[in-house]
Amino acid sequence: MADDNGGSAGPTSKFGQCCEELKEAIAGEDFEPMINVGEDGILYMAVGLIELEDDEPGMVDHPVFFCPFCGTKVQDAEVVRAQITSEGELPQ
C-alpha cells in the first residue's frame, strides 16, 4: 500500500497501550513517524519509498501485527486482511 500523507490519522488510542515506546513512535512529536495509524484504523509501518507520478516519493506501508518494541500482538492478520479487502485495496 503506497501512502504519501506521511502522518498519523484515525484512532490511535487502541495502539500504544502495550508499551511507551510504541506510543511515542506513533505520536511523532519531534519527527515524522514511520509507524502510523491509517484512516482505516489499521496500524502501519513504512517499509520503503516509491516514486509517484509527480516525482515525489511516497511511503510504502505494511500492516503491523506485533509491536516492534515489545512483541505484543496489536492486531489480527485475518481481521486486517478482511478490512483491507472490503475496502477494495486487495483482490478478493
N, C-alpha and C positions, 0 to 999 in steps of 0.2 A: 504494500500500500504506500503510495507516494503522498507526502503531506508537506506543503510548503507554508503552513500557517505558523509553525515554529513555537506555538505557545500552548499552555495548558488550557483546556476547555472542559466543560462538563463538571459533574460532581466528583470532587476529589476526596470527600470525606471517607469513602469506603476504602481508599488506598492510603497507605502510610500509617496505619494503626499498628502494624507489626513491629516497626522499628523507627527510630528517629531519623536514621539515615535516608530511608525512602521518603519520608515526609519532607525532609529538607531538599532532596533531589527533585521532587515534584514541584515544590514551591519555587525554586529557581530565582530567589530574590536578587542574587548577585551575579547571575549567569543565565544563559539561555539553556533551559533544561533539555536533556537528551531523553528523558523519561517524562511522559506526559499522559494525561487522561484526554482521550479524544472526545469529540462532540457526541459520540455514540456511547460514552461511559466506559469504554474499554481502555485499559492501561497499556500503553505502547512504549517501546524503546526504539530510538533511532539506531539503525544498523548500517546506514550508509547514505551517500549522496547520489542524486541522479540529476542530470541536466534536463531542464524543462524547455519547452518551446521558446520561451523568451530569454534563453541563455542564463537564467537564474537557477542556482542549484536548489533542489528540493530534497527534503528528507525522505528516506525510505524507512518506514516504521514497521515493526513486527510486534504482535501482542506479547505481553509478558505474562507468564503463568505462575512464576515463582519470584519472590523478592530477590533481586540480585545481591542484596546486602546480608540478609539473614536466612534466606531459603524458604521462608514461609509461603505456602500456596496462597496466591492472591486472587486468582480467577480460574475458572474451569475451562479447559480447552474445548470441550464439546459445546458448552454454552456460548463461548466466544464465536466459535465457527458457525453455530446456528444463527447468531445475531448478525454476523457479517454476511452470511449467505442470504438472510431475509432482507437485508438492505441492498442486495444486488452487487456487492463488491467481490464475491467469489462465485464461480459457476457452481450450480447445484448438482 
